[in-house]
Amino acid sequence: MRFFTLVLFALSVSSVTCNYSEPQGPNPGAKDKKTCTIKPSLDGSDDTPAILKAFDSCGKNGRIVFINETYHVNTVMNTTGLENVDIDLYGTLLWSTNITYWLKASLFFGYQNQSSAWWLGGSNIHFNGHGSGTLDGNGQVWYDFVKGASNYPHRPHALTIWNTRDSVFTGLKFVQSQMWTITVFKSENILMQDVYINSTSHSGSPARNTDGVDTIYSNNIHFDRMTIINGDDSISTKANSTNILITNSTFINGLGVALGSIGQYEGVYEILENITARDIICVKTLHAGYVKTWTGERVGYPPNGGGGGLGYAKNITFSNFTVSALRGSPFAISQCTTFSGSAGDCNSSEFQLQDILIEDIRGTINADPVASFQCSGAAPCRDISMLGVELDLVNGEVASGWKCSNLVGAVGFNC
């Protein structure tokens, strides 16, 4: 059984006005909160100093308000250690296109050499975009710059929710993120609801590595009513993600709900446990849901190399999916991830996959098979059930077929 318990920003022209008032935002029960209203420069100069001043003044037992204007974010932001704060975003945060600066200054957080443009963290944070508040990463310059290169060093994520507890993020819009959009890192008891993400390339360069959300070392995270349009994983649960619930969401053009990749760090034991995605619509994604682990043999080093990790993923549920014109198998397992350009031994991973339930799946796919389960001979997959699958090919024929290797305990299908 799964339990999901949610404990429910220049010192130049821009400026901050602080006063005391009863908040009208997402935490109306609080009284006499100090409010910092940030006034943007409106001339394109860096608004980051004013933003940071507001967080310093009102980041504990306060309220921070971005008015309905554009704020230029030209430098990194670290706003961690917040307590009992409301953040109301009515306007747009627009990140600069100074690639040289961001590659030098982005904030590292110790996983796969990944880095971020903004760390936001603390306890009892209520961040409300009111349906229109936008974070614009100016991502097209990044897509054109990296030209499809995977995990380009120091390319920043848009927002990292860092070491955060008992917090709500709602009504936010993210467009053209620089790389991954949201990273939930070392956090617990988070609700993310009514969040729209669109990272789409408008040139010949792909929007690669534009994951919608990634969870890392995090527990008890609920994603509800998410809309994600992107060029990579829609939502990805990575190392030591537990009790993750994804509900009532729509994913377009990306890769679908991902578990992993995991098992990248040689000899390191990691887990994925109690992951549920239900009531999901997938349109032209590669998969509906898939699992990817590294091989058991390390080749190179992270972020683009690695392997030999240990651990398990278990109690995984994909339920009530409606799919349309999927580009690949609706559900897939691959334990063959290895260094780019290298051929890995798909039978060498000792990362164990077990107790996976796939049920009530309907819609259309471009081609057979219904599922592809490429499990490792060193640690065969165990106990996978597929029930209530009603899929057609886009040409009207009934979808069929399963590709399986090293699977023990198949229910509802024949390998």
C-alpha positions, 0 to 999 in steps of 0.5 A: 500500500502506498501512503502520500501524506502532504502537509497541506527577490537593484539596488539600481533602478528596481526596488523593494517596498516593505510593509505589513499587511494581511496576505491575500495569497495562497496562505490566508490563515497567516496574520500580520505578515511583512510584505515585500513588493518588488518593483522592476527596473523596466529598463532591462537592467538586472532585477536580481539584487532587488529580488534577493533583497526582498527574500532577505527581508521577507523570506521568514514569516513574510510575503514576497510579491512580484507585480504584473511586469517583467523582471530581468534575471541576469545573475544567479539566485540562491534563496534558501533557508526560507520559512513560512513565506508566501511568494506571489508571482503575477508577472514574468521572470525573464532570464538573460541570454548571456551564455558565457556568464551562466556557464561560469556561475550556475550553482552546482548541487552535487548530482551528475555535475548538474547545476541551476540558475535558481535555488529556492528552498526552506519550509512552509513555502507557498509559491503561487503564480495565479495561473499567469506568473511565468518563469521564462528561461530564454531557452532557444539560445541554449537549444541552438548553442548546444545543438543537441549535445547531451548534458552540456557542462554547466548548462543550468536548470531553471529552478531547483527546489532545494532542501524544502519541506511542507510546501506548495507550488501552484499556478506557475508557468515555465516556458523555454527552460534552459535545461531541466525545468524543475528539480526537486532535490532533497525535499519532502512533503511537496505539492505541485499543482496546476503547473504548465511547462513548455520547452519547445525548440523553434529551430532545427536544434532539438530541445534535448535535456528539457525534462519537465520535473526531476526528483532526486533524494526526495520523498512524498511528492505529489504532482497534480494537474501538470501540463508538460510539453517538452523534448525529454522526460515529462517527469523523471524520478531519479535516485532515492525518490520514494512515495511519488504520486503523479495525477490528472496530468497531460504530457505532450511530445516528450518521452513520458513518465520516466523512472531513472536513469538510475544505477549510474554510480558504481557501487552506490546503492539507490532506490525507487519505491512507491511510484504511482502515475494515474489518470494521465493523458499522453499525446505524441510522447515516446512512451507512456511510462518507462524504466531505464537503468545503467548497465552493470559495467562502468564506462566513463563518468557522469553525467554522460558515463557511468554504470555499475550501480546497485539497488532496486525499483519496486511498487510501481504503478501506471494506471488509467492512461489515455494515449494518442499516437505514441512514437514508441512502445507505451511501456518499456524497460531498458537496462542498457544505458551506458556511455554515449557511443559505447555498446553496453552489456544489457545483461550485466545490471544488478539493479533489481526491478520488481512489482510493476503494475500497468492497468487500464491503458487505452488509445493509439500508438504508431507501431507495435509492440505494446511493451518492450521489457529488456531486463538484465540477466544478472537481476531479472525483472520480477512480477510485472502485470499488464491488465485492461490494455486496449490499444490500437495502431493509428491505422486502425488495427489492434495493437499487439505484441510484447518483447521480453527478456529476463522477466519472471512473473508476467501477469496478463500477457505472454512473453 
